[in-house]
């Protein structure tokens, strides 16, 4: 059976691939190499849409509130920490988006700014996913019934359509796979 935590873990795996690519591009930019045209914009689309608009909405609008209603504390507890990290991630995405736009126009300094923010973002998200998987998802799997998991998964699917439009979730995932294959990251 497809559980809510299995859906979220699967998305974490896709996002880890994108973070690996972002780190790979950061290292190349820091070395003075150019990122091929359009690549940063595509990476930003993935982080903005797939990660922030969709994945984080699934957690913030559905998954965390359900856990809260079942007694998992928000402020001062694991959910509060996760929410703070989502906010910090949004700030870094904003910095990266601005730098990515400037990079297409005026190159090097903006590239270095992008590389530093992307590096911080990747570190933050990798740690964040570790905490969610090791702490929160385990709590959820102990608390939620199969019916509750099923209801959450159905709401996740609605969020994909509402936040991104039909089919866009899969398109973004496929786009990222192709980008990783073409740009030499694993
Ligand atoms: Fe999260």
Backbone and ligand atoms as CSV (ligand in chain L), in Angstrom:
chain,resi,resn,atom,element,x,y,z
A,1,UNK,N,N,0.837,-1.207,0.000
A,1,UNK,CA,C,0.000,0.000,0.000
A,1,UNK,C,C,0.872,1.258,0.000
A,2,UNK,N,N,0.408,2.282,-0.713
A,2,UNK,CA,C,1.171,3.528,-0.788
A,2,UNK,C,C,0.826,4.392,0.420
A,3,UNK,N,N,1.812,4.605,1.279
A,3,UNK,CA,C,1.578,5.438,2.460
A,3,UNK,C,C,2.023,6.875,2.165
A,4,UNK,N,N,1.533,7.798,3.018
A,4,UNK,CA,C,1.911,9.210,2.862
A,4,UNK,C,C,3.424,9.367,2.985
A,5,UNK,N,N,4.014,8.649,3.944
A,5,UNK,CA,C,5.463,8.799,4.152
A,5,UNK,C,C,6.245,8.203,2.983
A,6,UNK,N,N,5.685,7.181,2.345
A,6,UNK,CA,C,6.388,6.619,1.191
A,6,UNK,C,C,6.401,7.629,0.033
A,7,UNK,N,N,5.274,8.317,-0.152
A,7,UNK,CA,C,5.211,9.351,-1.203
A,7,UNK,C,C,6.240,10.444,-0.922
A,8,UNK,N,N,6.286,10.900,0.323
A,8,UNK,CA,C,7.208,11.990,0.666
A,8,UNK,C,C,8.667,11.534,0.552
A,9,UNK,N,N,8.956,10.298,0.976
A,9,UNK,CA,C,10.333,9.774,0.860
A,9,UNK,C,C,10.760,9.674,-0.597
A,10,UNK,N,N,9.823,9.233,-1.441
A,10,UNK,CA,C,10.134,9.122,-2.884
A,10,UNK,C,C,10.475,10.492,-3.447
A,11,UNK,N,N,9.707,11.498,-3.043
A,11,UNK,CA,C,9.994,12.859,-3.520
A,11,UNK,C,C,11.343,13.326,-2.984
A,12,UNK,N,N,11.643,12.986,-1.745
A,12,UNK,CA,C,12.962,13.360,-1.205
A,12,UNK,C,C,14.072,12.799,-2.094
A,13,UNK,N,N,13.894,11.580,-2.585
A,13,UNK,CA,C,14.926,10.982,-3.440
A,13,UNK,C,C,15.105,11.785,-4.722
A,14,UNK,N,N,13.990,12.182,-5.352
A,14,UNK,CA,C,14.086,13.017,-6.564
A,14,UNK,C,C,14.776,14.332,-6.248
A,15,UNK,N,N,14.414,14.911,-5.105
A,15,UNK,CA,C,14.982,16.220,-4.740
A,15,UNK,C,C,16.474,16.074,-4.417
A,16,UNK,N,N,16.856,14.945,-3.790
A,16,UNK,CA,C,18.286,14.723,-3.512
A,16,UNK,C,C,19.091,14.706,-4.813
A,17,UNK,N,N,18.505,14.131,-5.854
A,17,UNK,CA,C,19.178,14.140,-7.162
A,17,UNK,C,C,19.393,15.567,-7.650
A,18,UNK,N,N,18.367,16.403,-7.501
A,18,UNK,CA,C,18.467,17.810,-7.933
A,18,UNK,C,C,19.492,18.563,-7.088
A,19,UNK,N,N,19.556,18.254,-5.802
A,19,UNK,CA,C,20.534,18.918,-4.929
A,19,UNK,C,C,21.952,18.514,-5.335
A,20,UNK,N,N,22.122,17.249,-5.711
A,20,UNK,CA,C,23.432,16.780,-6.182
A,20,UNK,C,C,23.846,17.539,-7.437
A,21,UNK,N,N,22.887,17.742,-8.341
A,21,UNK,CA,C,23.182,18.507,-9.562
A,21,UNK,C,C,23.548,19.951,-9.212
A,22,UNK,N,N,22.796,20.564,-8.296
A,22,UNK,CA,C,23.074,21.954,-7.907
A,22,UNK,C,C,24.480,22.063,-7.303
A,23,UNK,N,N,24.869,21.076,-6.486
A,23,UNK,CA,C,26.224,21.098,-5.906
A,23,UNK,C,C,27.274,20.970,-7.000
A,24,UNK,N,N,27.009,20.074,-7.945
A,24,UNK,CA,C,27.929,19.843,-9.068
A,24,UNK,C,C,28.126,21.142,-9.871
A,25,UNK,N,N,27.025,21.832,-10.163
A,25,UNK,CA,C,27.108,23.096,-10.913
A,25,UNK,C,C,27.850,24.149,-10.071
A,26,UNK,N,N,27.572,24.175,-8.758
A,26,UNK,CA,C,28.240,25.144,-7.871
A,26,UNK,C,C,29.752,24.983,-7.928
A,27,UNK,N,N,30.211,23.731,-7.864
A,27,UNK,CA,C,31.655,23.467,-7.887
A,27,UNK,C,C,32.241,23.968,-9.203
A,28,UNK,N,N,31.534,23.705,-10.313
A,28,UNK,CA,C,32.037,24.154,-11.624
A,28,UNK,C,C,32.114,25.668,-11.704
A,29,UNK,N,N,31.088,26.350,-11.185
A,29,UNK,CA,C,31.090,27.822,-11.224
A,29,UNK,C,C,32.223,28.358,-10.345
A,30,UNK,N,N,32.404,27.767,-9.168
A,30,UNK,CA,C,33.477,28.217,-8.265
A,30,UNK,C,C,34.852,28.048,-8.911
A,31,UNK,N,N,34.962,27.035,-9.774
A,31,UNK,CA,C,36.224,26.805,-10.494
A,31,UNK,C,C,36.421,27.759,-11.656
A,32,UNK,N,N,35.388,28.595,-11.913
A,32,UNK,CA,C,35.508,29.555,-13.014
A,32,UNK,C,C,34.890,29.066,-14.310
A,33,UNK,N,N,34.243,27.879,-14.274
A,33,UNK,CA,C,33.592,27.389,-15.503
A,33,UNK,C,C,32.207,28.020,-15.636
A,34,UNK,N,N,31.690,28.006,-16.862
A,34,UNK,CA,C,30.345,28.533,-17.119
A,34,UNK,C,C,29.315,27.414,-16.963
A,35,UNK,N,N,28.144,27.778,-16.471
A,35,UNK,CA,C,27.038,26.819,-16.515
A,35,UNK,C,C,26.350,26.982,-17.865
A,36,UNK,N,N,26.040,25.877,-18.581
A,36,UNK,CA,C,25.409,26.013,-19.898
A,36,UNK,C,C,24.142,26.867,-19.821
A,37,UNK,N,N,23.835,27.623,-20.886
A,37,UNK,CA,C,22.681,28.528,-20.860
A,37,UNK,C,C,21.388,27.803,-20.498
A,38,UNK,N,N,20.605,28.424,-19.654
A,38,UNK,CA,C,19.281,27.883,-19.343
A,38,UNK,C,C,19.254,26.849,-18.226
A,39,UNK,N,N,20.407,26.291,-17.859
A,39,UNK,CA,C,20.402,25.213,-16.866
A,39,UNK,C,C,19.985,25.732,-15.482
A,40,UNK,N,N,20.544,26.890,-15.092
A,40,UNK,CA,C,20.182,27.409,-13.762
A,40,UNK,C,C,18.686,27.704,-13.693
A,41,UNK,N,N,18.121,28.229,-14.775
A,41,UNK,CA,C,16.682,28.542,-14.783
A,41,UNK,C,C,15.863,27.264,-14.592
A,42,UNK,N,N,16.301,26.172,-15.226
A,42,UNK,CA,C,15.566,24.905,-15.083
A,42,UNK,C,C,15.699,24.356,-13.668
A,43,UNK,N,N,16.892,24.459,-13.095
A,43,UNK,CA,C,17.095,23.995,-11.711
A,43,UNK,C,C,16.197,24.812,-10.778
A,44,UNK,N,N,16.122,26.131,-11.032
A,44,UNK,CA,C,15.281,26.980,-10.178
A,44,UNK,C,C,13.801,26.630,-10.325
A,45,UNK,N,N,13.373,26.316,-11.551
A,45,UNK,CA,C,11.974,25.878,-11.752
A,45,UNK,C,C,11.678,24.677,-10.869
A,46,UNK,N,N,12.607,23.734,-10.843
A,46,UNK,CA,C,12.394,22.525,-10.047
A,46,UNK,C,C,12.306,22.866,-8.559
A,47,UNK,N,N,13.239,23.695,-8.062
A,47,UNK,CA,C,13.226,24.026,-6.635
A,47,UNK,C,C,11.986,24.846,-6.264
A,48,UNK,N,N,11.634,25.796,-7.132
A,48,UNK,CA,C,10.483,26.656,-6.825
A,48,UNK,C,C,9.160,25.905,-6.888
A,49,UNK,N,N,9.005,25.100,-7.956
A,49,UNK,CA,C,7.697,24.475,-8.198
A,49,UNK,C,C,7.586,23.107,-7.525
A,50,UNK,N,N,8.491,22.207,-7.871
A,50,UNK,CA,C,8.397,20.842,-7.352
A,50,UNK,C,C,8.630,20.804,-5.839
A,51,UNK,N,N,9.691,21.516,-5.399
A,51,UNK,CA,C,10.043,21.424,-3.980
A,51,UNK,C,C,9.188,22.379,-3.150
A,52,UNK,N,N,9.291,23.677,-3.445
A,52,UNK,CA,C,8.655,24.616,-2.524
A,52,UNK,C,C,7.137,24.651,-2.686
A,53,UNK,N,N,6.685,24.840,-3.926
A,53,UNK,CA,C,5.241,25.003,-4.096
A,53,UNK,C,C,4.469,23.707,-3.855
A,54,UNK,N,N,5.044,22.577,-4.244
A,54,UNK,CA,C,4.267,21.334,-4.163
A,54,UNK,C,C,4.656,20.461,-2.958
A,55,UNK,N,N,5.924,20.061,-2.881
A,55,UNK,CA,C,6.328,19.143,-1.799
A,55,UNK,C,C,6.107,19.786,-0.422
A,56,UNK,N,N,6.548,21.024,-0.266
A,56,UNK,CA,C,6.374,21.668,1.039
A,56,UNK,C,C,4.910,21.945,1.346
A,57,UNK,N,N,4.098,22.204,0.332
A,57,UNK,CA,C,2.655,22.376,0.574
A,57,UNK,C,C,2.016,21.088,1.066
A,58,UNK,N,N,2.445,19.970,0.504
A,58,UNK,CA,C,1.893,18.687,0.975
A,58,UNK,C,C,2.149,18.536,2.471
A,59,UNK,N,N,3.355,18.913,2.882
A,59,UNK,CA,C,3.690,18.780,4.309
A,59,UNK,C,C,2.957,19.834,5.143
A,60,UNK,N,N,3.012,21.089,4.684
A,60,UNK,CA,C,2.486,22.188,5.512
A,60,UNK,C,C,0.959,22.232,5.540
A,61,UNK,N,N,0.319,21.886,4.420
A,61,UNK,CA,C,-1.142,22.017,4.359
A,61,UNK,C,C,-1.862,20.751,4.813
A,62,UNK,N,N,-1.213,19.607,4.708
A,62,UNK,CA,C,-1.911,18.340,4.972
A,62,UNK,C,C,-1.217,17.499,6.057
A,63,UNK,N,N,0.031,17.169,5.803
A,63,UNK,CA,C,0.724,16.175,6.638
A,63,UNK,C,C,0.995,16.688,8.057
A,64,UNK,N,N,1.600,17.880,8.169
A,64,UNK,CA,C,1.900,18.399,9.513
A,64,UNK,C,C,0.612,18.672,10.311
A,65,UNK,N,N,-0.399,19.355,9.712
A,65,UNK,CA,C,-1.619,19.598,10.492
A,65,UNK,C,C,-2.276,18.315,11.005
A,66,UNK,N,N,-2.221,17.252,10.187
A,66,UNK,CA,C,-2.815,15.993,10.650
A,66,UNK,C,C,-2.041,15.457,11.860
A,67,UNK,N,N,-0.709,15.506,11.783
A,67,UNK,CA,C,0.092,15.027,12.920
A,67,UNK,C,C,-0.169,15.882,14.156
A,68,UNK,N,N,-0.310,17.193,13.923
A,68,UNK,CA,C,-0.587,18.101,15.033
A,68,UNK,C,C,-1.923,17.729,15.690
A,69,UNK,N,N,-2.914,17.443,14.854
A,69,UNK,CA,C,-4.231,17.089,15.399
A,69,UNK,C,C,-4.176,15.773,16.166
A,70,UNK,N,N,-3.139,14.977,15.901
A,70,UNK,CA,C,-2.984,13.699,16.620
A,70,UNK,C,C,-2.019,13.813,17.796
A,71,UNK,N,N,-1.661,15.072,18.147
A,71,UNK,CA,C,-0.912,15.274,19.381
A,71,UNK,C,C,0.575,15.534,19.240
A,72,UNK,N,N,1.101,15.582,17.997
A,72,UNK,CA,C,2.530,15.905,17.830
A,72,UNK,C,C,2.672,17.418,17.980
A,73,UNK,N,N,3.504,17.887,18.929
A,73,UNK,CA,C,3.563,19.325,19.168
A,73,UNK,C,C,4.199,20.102,18.011
A,74,UNK,N,N,3.689,21.324,17.786
A,74,UNK,CA,C,4.265,22.174,16.734
A,74,UNK,C,C,5.353,23.057,17.317
A,75,UNK,N,N,4.944,24.063,18.114
A,75,UNK,CA,C,5.992,24.950,18.622
A,75,UNK,C,C,6.807,24.215,19.676
A,76,UNK,N,N,8.119,24.344,19.554
A,76,UNK,CA,C,9.015,23.645,20.475
A,76,UNK,C,C,9.149,22.160,20.176
A,77,UNK,N,N,8.492,21.671,19.142
A,77,UNK,CA,C,8.575,20.248,18.785
A,77,UNK,C,C,9.099,20.077,17.372
A,78,UNK,N,N,9.093,18.827,16.893
A,78,UNK,CA,C,9.712,18.562,15.581
A,78,UNK,C,C,9.046,19.322,14.422
A,79,UNK,N,N,7.720,19.515,14.486
A,79,UNK,CA,C,7.056,20.198,13.367
A,79,UNK,C,C,7.502,21.665,13.289
A,80,UNK,N,N,7.646,22.294,14.473
A,80,UNK,CA,C,8.101,23.687,14.500
A,80,UNK,C,C,9.477,23.839,13.857
A,81,UNK,N,N,10.358,22.887,14.144
A,81,UNK,CA,C,11.703,22.933,13.545
A,81,UNK,C,C,11.604,22.773,12.028
A,82,UNK,N,N,10.768,21.841,11.579
A,82,UNK,CA,C,10.616,21.609,10.132
A,82,UNK,C,C,10.092,22.865,9.438
A,83,UNK,N,N,9.121,23.545,10.082
A,83,UNK,CA,C,8.550,24.760,9.478
A,83,UNK,C,C,9.597,25.873,9.397
A,84,UNK,N,N,10.402,26.007,10.441
A,84,UNK,CA,C,11.466,27.021,10.413
A,84,UNK,C,C,12.437,26.730,9.278
A,85,UNK,N,N,12.737,25.464,9.076
A,85,UNK,CA,C,13.678,25.105,7.999
A,85,UNK,C,C,13.061,25.342,6.621
A,86,UNK,N,N,11.750,25.114,6.485
A,86,UNK,CA,C,11.102,25.440,5.204
A,86,UNK,C,C,11.241,26.931,4.917
A,87,UNK,N,N,11.075,27.764,5.955
A,87,UNK,CA,C,11.207,29.221,5.778
A,87,UNK,C,C,12.614,29.605,5.356
A,88,UNK,N,N,13.578,29.010,6.026
A,88,UNK,CA,C,14.986,29.276,5.691
A,88,UNK,C,C,15.257,28.840,4.238
A,89,UNK,N,N,14.691,27.706,3.855
A,89,UNK,CA,C,14.854,27.216,2.478
A,89,UNK,C,C,14.250,28.209,1.488
A,90,UNK,N,N,13.089,28.785,1.835
A,90,UNK,CA,C,12.453,29.775,0.938
A,90,UNK,C,C,13.357,30.993,0.741
A,91,UNK,N,N,13.996,31.441,1.822
A,91,UNK,CA,C,14.917,32.577,1.724
A,91,UNK,C,C,16.067,32.261,0.777
A,92,UNK,N,N,16.604,31.039,0.871
A,92,UNK,CA,C,17.735,30.663,0.007
A,92,UNK,C,C,17.283,30.516,-1.445
A,93,UNK,N,N,16.055,30.008,-1.658
A,93,UNK,CA,C,15.533,29.895,-3.027
A,93,UNK,C,C,15.406,31.293,-3.647
A,94,UNK,N,N,14.951,32.247,-2.833
A,94,UNK,CA,C,14.827,33.630,-3.301
A,94,UNK,C,C,16.201,34.164,-3.728
A,95,UNK,N,N,17.200,33.960,-2.874
A,95,UNK,CA,C,18.568,34.412,-3.211
A,95,UNK,C,C,19.061,33.748,-4.493
A,96,UNK,N,N,18.827,32.443,-4.602
A,96,UNK,CA,C,19.290,31.711,-5.797
A,96,UNK,C,C,18.574,32.190,-7.046
A,97,UNK,N,N,17.252,32.452,-6.934
A,97,UNK,CA,C,16.488,32.906,-8.111
A,97,UNK,C,C,17.032,34.233,-8.612
A,98,UNK,N,N,17.273,35.161,-7.683
A,98,UNK,CA,C,17.787,36.471,-8.082
A,98,UNK,C,C,19.162,36.316,-8.734
A,99,UNK,N,N,20.013,35.499,-8.138
A,99,UNK,CA,C,21.361,35.307,-8.688
A,99,UNK,C,C,21.295,34.616,-10.052
A,100,UNK,N,N,20.373,33.648,-10.211
A,100,UNK,CA,C,20.272,32.926,-11.487
A,100,UNK,C,C,19.851,33.883,-12.601
A,101,UNK,N,N,18.931,34.788,-12.300
A,101,UNK,CA,C,18.516,35.775,-13.313
A,101,UNK,C,C,19.668,36.690,-13.682
A,102,UNK,N,N,20.393,37.165,-12.671
A,102,UNK,CA,C,21.516,38.064,-12.931
A,102,UNK,C,C,22.627,37.327,-13.683
A,103,UNK,N,N,22.769,36.030,-13.429
A,103,UNK,CA,C,23.845,35.244,-14.065
A,103,UNK,C,C,23.692,35.218,-15.575
A,104,UNK,N,N,22.447,35.047,-16.029
A,104,UNK,CA,C,22.223,34.997,-17.485
A,104,UNK,C,C,22.647,36.322,-18.117
A,105,UNK,N,N,22.505,37.436,-17.370
A,105,UNK,CA,C,22.836,38.745,-17.932
A,105,UNK,C,C,24.304,39.120,-17.697
A,106,UNK,N,N,24.787,38.998,-16.434
A,106,UNK,CA,C,26.127,39.545,-16.202
A,106,UNK,C,C,27.129,38.610,-15.521
A,107,UNK,N,N,26.857,37.312,-15.607
A,107,UNK,CA,C,27.899,36.343,-15.318
A,107,UNK,C,C,28.515,36.196,-13.934
A,108,UNK,N,N,29.816,36.343,-13.869
A,108,UNK,CA,C,30.614,35.719,-12.828
A,108,UNK,C,C,30.212,35.977,-11.371
A,109,UNK,N,N,30.070,37.265,-11.006
A,109,UNK,CA,C,29.784,37.557,-9.591
A,109,UNK,C,C,28.447,36.936,-9.189
A,110,UNK,N,N,27.461,37.036,-10.079
A,110,UNK,CA,C,26.142,36.449,-9.786
A,110,UNK,C,C,26.254,34.929,-9.702
A,111,UNK,N,N,27.089,34.347,-10.550
A,111,UNK,CA,C,27.310,32.900,-10.527
A,111,UNK,C,C,27.851,32.448,-9.178
A,112,UNK,N,N,28.787,33.208,-8.654
A,112,UNK,CA,C,29.376,32.850,-7.345
A,112,UNK,C,C,28.325,32.974,-6.241
A,113,UNK,N,N,27.489,34.019,-6.349
A,113,UNK,CA,C,26.407,34.170,-5.352
A,113,UNK,C,C,25.470,32.969,-5.423
A,114,UNK,N,N,25.131,32.583,-6.646
A,114,UNK,CA,C,24.240,31.426,-6.821
A,114,UNK,C,C,24.888,30.183,-6.207
A,115,UNK,N,N,26.166,30.004,-6.497
A,115,UNK,CA,C,26.867,28.796,-6.030
A,115,UNK,C,C,26.850,28.716,-4.503
A,116,UNK,N,N,27.099,29.850,-3.850
A,116,UNK,CA,C,27.128,29.820,-2.376
A,116,UNK,C,C,25.745,29.525,-1.793
A,117,UNK,N,N,24.712,30.188,-2.344
A,117,UNK,CA,C,23.350,29.945,-1.833
A,117,UNK,C,C,22.912,28.510,-2.123
A,118,UNK,N,N,23.270,28.006,-3.307
A,118,UNK,CA,C,22.877,26.640,-3.681
A,118,UNK,C,C,23.551,25.632,-2.746
A,119,UNK,N,N,24.784,25.911,-2.398
A,119,UNK,CA,C,25.521,25.019,-1.492
A,119,UNK,C,C,24.847,24.995,-0.118
A,120,UNK,N,N,24.481,26.197,0.380
A,120,UNK,CA,C,23.787,26.283,1.674
A,120,UNK,C,C,22.422,25.580,1.612
A,121,UNK,N,N,21.726,25.814,0.503
A,121,UNK,CA,C,20.396,25.215,0.332
A,121,UNK,C,C,20.498,23.686,0.341
A,122,UNK,N,N,21.469,23.175,-0.386
A,122,UNK,CA,C,21.621,21.725,-0.455
A,122,UNK,C,C,21.923,21.140,0.939
A,123,UNK,N,N,22.833,21.785,1.659
A,123,UNK,CA,C,23.171,21.306,3.002
A,123,UNK,C,C,21.963,21.318,3.923
A,124,UNK,N,N,21.232,22.427,3.878
A,124,UNK,CA,C,20.034,22.570,4.716
A,124,UNK,C,C,19.012,21.475,4.393
A,125,UNK,N,N,18.748,21.291,3.097
A,125,UNK,CA,C,17.702,20.338,2.709
A,125,UNK,C,C,18.103,18.890,3.008
A,126,UNK,N,N,19.375,18.560,2.779
A,126,UNK,CA,C,19.803,17.169,3.051
A,126,UNK,C,C,19.604,16.841,4.538
A,127,UNK,N,N,19.988,17.801,5.383
A,127,UNK,CA,C,19.819,17.576,6.824
A,127,UNK,C,C,18.349,17.519,7.212
A,128,UNK,N,N,17.588,18.429,6.612
A,128,UNK,CA,C,16.150,18.514,6.870
A,128,UNK,C,C,15.463,17.185,6.518
A,129,UNK,N,N,15.789,16.636,5.344
A,129,UNK,CA,C,15.171,15.371,4.935
A,129,UNK,C,C,15.544,14.257,5.912
A,130,UNK,N,N,16.793,14.271,6.361
A,130,UNK,CA,C,17.237,13.259,7.328
A,130,UNK,C,C,16.379,13.308,8.588
A,131,UNK,N,N,16.148,14.541,9.082
A,131,UNK,CA,C,15.346,14.680,10.311
A,131,UNK,C,C,13.903,14.239,10.066
A,132,UNK,N,N,13.341,14.651,8.918
A,132,UNK,CA,C,11.954,14.253,8.650
A,132,UNK,C,C,11.838,12.735,8.594
A,133,UNK,N,N,12.774,12.118,7.874
A,133,UNK,CA,C,12.670,10.667,7.676
A,133,UNK,C,C,12.927,9.896,8.978
A,134,UNK,N,N,13.924,10.355,9.730
A,134,UNK,CA,C,14.305,9.595,10.931
A,134,UNK,C,C,13.377,9.854,12.119
A,135,UNK,N,N,12.789,11.053,12.179
A,135,UNK,CA,C,11.967,11.386,13.355
A,135,UNK,C,C,10.482,11.438,12.981
A,136,UNK,N,N,10.136,12.404,12.137
A,136,UNK,CA,C,8.713,12.685,11.921
A,136,UNK,C,C,7.978,11.563,11.170
A,137,UNK,N,N,8.632,11.013,10.154
A,137,UNK,CA,C,7.954,9.975,9.376
A,137,UNK,C,C,7.763,8.702,10.217
A,138,UNK,N,N,8.702,8.464,11.107
A,138,UNK,CA,C,8.537,7.291,11.996
A,138,UNK,C,C,7.374,7.493,12.947
A,139,UNK,N,N,7.293,8.719,13.495
A,139,UNK,CA,C,6.156,9.033,14.378
A,139,UNK,C,C,4.861,8.837,13.596
A,140,UNK,N,N,4.833,9.373,12.361
A,140,UNK,CA,C,3.613,9.292,11.540
A,140,UNK,C,C,3.235,7.841,11.267
A,141,UNK,N,N,4.217,7.012,10.944
A,141,UNK,CA,C,3.898,5.614,10.626
A,141,UNK,C,C,3.362,4.861,11.834
A,142,UNK,N,N,3.766,5.294,13.031
A,142,UNK,CA,C,3.207,4.668,14.235
A,142,UNK,C,C,1.808,5.168,14.551
A,143,UNK,N,N,1.527,6.434,14.175
A,143,UNK,CA,C,0.253,7.059,14.563
A,143,UNK,C,C,-0.893,6.819,13.586
A,144,UNK,N,N,-0.582,6.820,12.284
A,144,UNK,CA,C,-1.663,6.884,11.286
A,144,UNK,C,C,-2.137,5.495,10.872
A,145,UNK,N,N,-3.442,5.392,10.683
A,145,UNK,CA,C,-4.028,4.128,10.220
A,145,UNK,C,C,-3.877,4.045,8.696
A,146,UNK,N,N,-4.053,2.842,8.118
A,146,UNK,CA,C,-4.003,2.730,6.654
A,146,UNK,C,C,-5.017,3.661,5.985
A,147,UNK,N,N,-6.198,3.831,6.581
A,147,UNK,CA,C,-7.226,4.715,5.997
A,147,UNK,C,C,-6.742,6.155,5.978
A,148,UNK,N,N,-6.102,6.568,7.095
A,148,UNK,CA,C,-5.593,7.944,7.152
A,148,UNK,C,C,-4.489,8.154,6.114
A,149,UNK,N,N,-3.606,7.181,5.983
A,149,UNK,CA,C,-2.568,7.287,4.947
A,149,UNK,C,C,-3.219,7.456,3.581
A,150,UNK,N,N,-4.238,6.633,3.307
A,150,UNK,CA,C,-4.914,6.686,2.006
A,150,UNK,C,C,-5.521,8.054,1.755
A,151,UNK,N,N,-6.138,8.630,2.794
A,151,UNK,CA,C,-6.775,9.944,2.646
A,151,UNK,C,C,-5.722,11.026,2.395
A,152,UNK,N,N,-4.596,10.921,3.073
A,152,UNK,CA,C,-3.525,11.912,2.885
A,152,UNK,C,C,-2.968,11.809,1.461
A,153,UNK,N,N,-2.745,10.590,0.986
A,153,UNK,CA,C,-2.200,10.413,-0.370
A,153,UNK,C,C,-3.159,11.014,-1.404
A,154,UNK,N,N,-4.463,10.839,-1.208
A,154,UNK,CA,C,-5.443,11.427,-2.141
A,154,UNK,C,C,-5.358,12.954,-2.108
A,155,UNK,N,N,-5.183,13.508,-0.930
A,155,UNK,CA,C,-5.057,14.977,-0.838
A,155,UNK,C,C,-3.751,15.456,-1.471
A,156,UNK,N,N,-2.694,14.679,-1.336
A,156,UNK,CA,C,-1.421,15.021,-2.004
A,156,UNK,C,C,-1.640,15.129,-3.515
A,157,UNK,N,N,-2.392,14.177,-4.059
A,157,UNK,CA,C,-2.602,14.187,-5.510
A,157,UNK,C,C,-3.372,15.421,-5.942
A,158,UNK,N,N,-4.344,15.826,-5.111
A,158,UNK,CA,C,-5.092,17.053,-5.425
A,158,UNK,C,C,-4.187,18.274,-5.379
A,159,UNK,N,N,-3.279,18.298,-4.403
A,159,UNK,CA,C,-2.350,19.438,-4.290
A,159,UNK,C,C,-1.487,19.561,-5.543
A,160,UNK,N,N,-1.025,18.418,-6.068
A,160,UNK,CA,C,-0.202,18.466,-7.293
A,160,UNK,C,C,-0.960,19.175,-8.410
A,161,UNK,N,N,-2.221,18.813,-8.594
A,161,UNK,CA,C,-3.007,19.419,-9.671
A,161,UNK,C,C,-3.318,20.878,-9.381
A,162,UNK,N,N,-3.688,21.170,-8.126
A,162,UNK,CA,C,-4.064,22.553,-7.782
A,162,UNK,C,C,-2.872,23.500,-7.838
A,163,UNK,N,N,-1.741,23.063,-7.326
A,163,UNK,CA,C,-0.583,23.968,-7.205
A,163,UNK,C,C,0.231,24.055,-8.486
A,164,UNK,N,N,0.264,22.949,-9.265
A,164,UNK,CA,C,1.150,22.926,-10.436
A,164,UNK,C,C,0.406,22.810,-11.762
A,165,UNK,N,N,-0.827,22.342,-11.729
A,165,UNK,CA,C,-1.548,22.058,-12.980
A,165,UNK,C,C,-1.370,20.590,-13.333
A,166,UNK,N,N,-2.330,20.024,-14.123
A,166,UNK,CA,C,-2.296,18.590,-14.416
A,166,UNK,C,C,-1.008,18.160,-15.133
A,167,UNK,N,N,-0.415,17.086,-14.640
A,167,UNK,CA,C,0.747,16.492,-15.319
A,167,UNK,C,C,2.084,17.180,-15.065
A,168,UNK,N,N,2.068,18.365,-14.477
A,168,UNK,CA,C,3.299,19.154,-14.336
A,168,UNK,C,C,4.286,18.505,-13.345
A,169,UNK,N,N,3.747,17.868,-12.306
A,169,UNK,CA,C,4.598,17.212,-11.310
A,169,UNK,C,C,5.513,16.185,-11.986
A,170,UNK,N,N,4.924,15.343,-12.823
A,170,UNK,CA,C,5.686,14.305,-13.529
A,170,UNK,C,C,6.645,14.937,-14.534
A,171,UNK,N,N,6.177,15.997,-15.195
A,171,UNK,CA,C,7.036,16.682,-16.180
A,171,UNK,C,C,8.294,17.235,-15.514
A,172,UNK,N,N,8.109,17.865,-14.360
A,172,UNK,CA,C,9.256,18.454,-13.659
A,172,UNK,C,C,10.240,17.374,-13.223
A,173,UNK,N,N,9.703,16.247,-12.772
A,173,UNK,CA,C,10.562,15.140,-12.329
A,173,UNK,C,C,11.354,14.580,-13.519
A,174,UNK,N,N,10.676,14.437,-14.661
A,174,UNK,CA,C,11.343,13.917,-15.866
A,174,UNK,C,C,12.388,14.925,-16.369
A,175,UNK,N,N,12.039,16.211,-16.329
A,175,UNK,CA,C,12.966,17.260,-16.763
A,175,UNK,C,C,14.243,17.208,-15.922
A,176,UNK,N,N,14.085,17.025,-14.614
A,176,UNK,CA,C,15.247,16.994,-13.724
A,176,UNK,C,C,16.107,15.763,-13.999
A,177,UNK,N,N,15.489,14.614,-14.226
A,177,UNK,CA,C,16.257,13.398,-14.544
A,177,UNK,C,C,17.119,13.606,-15.780
A,178,UNK,N,N,16.515,14.227,-16.799
A,178,UNK,CA,C,17.224,14.471,-18.049
A,178,UNK,C,C,18.382,15.449,-17.828
A,179,UNK,N,N,18.108,16.481,-17.036
A,179,UNK,CA,C,19.125,17.497,-16.746
A,179,UNK,C,C,20.326,16.868,-16.017
A,180,UNK,N,N,20.033,15.957,-15.091
A,180,UNK,CA,C,21.095,15.291,-14.336
A,180,UNK,C,C,21.914,14.418,-15.296
A,181,UNK,N,N,21.213,13.700,-16.178
A,181,UNK,CA,C,21.915,12.822,-17.133
A,181,UNK,C,C,22.817,13.638,-18.073
A,182,UNK,N,N,22.333,14.796,-18.497
A,182,UNK,CA,C,23.087,15.610,-19.468
A,182,UNK,C,C,24.237,16.371,-18.833
A,183,UNK,N,N,24.120,16.664,-17.541
A,183,UNK,CA,C,25.108,17.544,-16.927
A,183,UNK,C,C,26.104,16.829,-16.032
A,184,UNK,N,N,26.143,15.517,-16.169
A,184,UNK,CA,C,27.232,14.768,-15.562
A,184,UNK,C,C,27.170,14.561,-14.056
A,185,UNK,N,N,26.046,14.884,-13.440
A,185,UNK,CA,C,25.938,14.606,-11.993
A,185,UNK,C,C,25.189,13.286,-11.831
A,186,UNK,N,N,25.362,12.663,-10.678
A,186,UNK,CA,C,24.658,11.387,-10.476
A,186,UNK,C,C,23.574,11.549,-9.433
L,1,LIG,FE,FE,9.975,19.350,4.953
